[in-house]
Every structure is written in structure tokens, then in C-alpha cells.
Amino acid sequence: MNQPSFSLRPVPFALSLGIFLMIALAACLLFALVVPEGGLHRPWLQFFPGFDWNPVGIVVALVESFFYGFVSGIVFAPIFNLFAAGHVTLDKAS
């Protein structure tokens, strides 16, 4: 019986994940401007070395978030493809 094969292409997936994390960080930064006492800066200082509330620090954080997403996508896609090979079924009866 032929089963459809699903696979993720690593580079497009990594680019998508990197851009998504950049957008999420930008949304968090905008939220921090609206609610400055929210305490959101602590994780940024931990996960984004070089982050500061100036244009250079914000660009550094955006580049780092893209990098984290890209690396995660490059690592995740082949692992997904390894486990999904031959194990994906669309049959609801199983």
C-alpha cells in the first residue's frame, strides 16, 4: 500500500523558523514599550548577549533570534524526516 511521504526541506524550514522568531522578538519588544514594567528584559539579557535598549542592541538581538531559529530548523528538519520516513499515515482507521 502506498503511503504519502512527508518531509521537511531543511533550509526553507530553517529560514521560516528564523524569520518567525525575529517577528516574535519584535512583537515582544513592542509589548515591552507598551508595558515597560513587565520584567520582560531579564530573559533577553540571558538569551541575547549584546542586547540593550539601543538600536545596535536591538539589531543584535534580532540577528541572534534569526540565528537561533535557523540553527533549530537545520537540526530539526532532518530529525523529523528520519522519524517520519514510512511512519506517516493519513488513514484514520489505524
Steps between C-alpha positions, in 0.01 A plus 500: 500500500637841405525744785562867434845615601540822695836668535627839598763672290752625757597837353149635426380372837798660675445832324131494594576423862770768516269767359220388732726542805607845378136605470421355843790690657395823327146452638643445849712813470195702394303354791781601737468857376129495583546329839850604614469352849417149374846364580547361150858624472647233729469209253628720218816577694551127558422363153617791284855602591555857388135600539447850629232761452678678217479447123819291482390275789158445347651409162742262674207330678304470175799346322556259788133398505516429126817299553343296782197425284710415196722258691195341664337448161816353346524253789128423534409437133734202443400349834133533405567349157683209661210411726227584248638278223246224454317574822253766382149385421185689411277201568276586797406135558844407631 
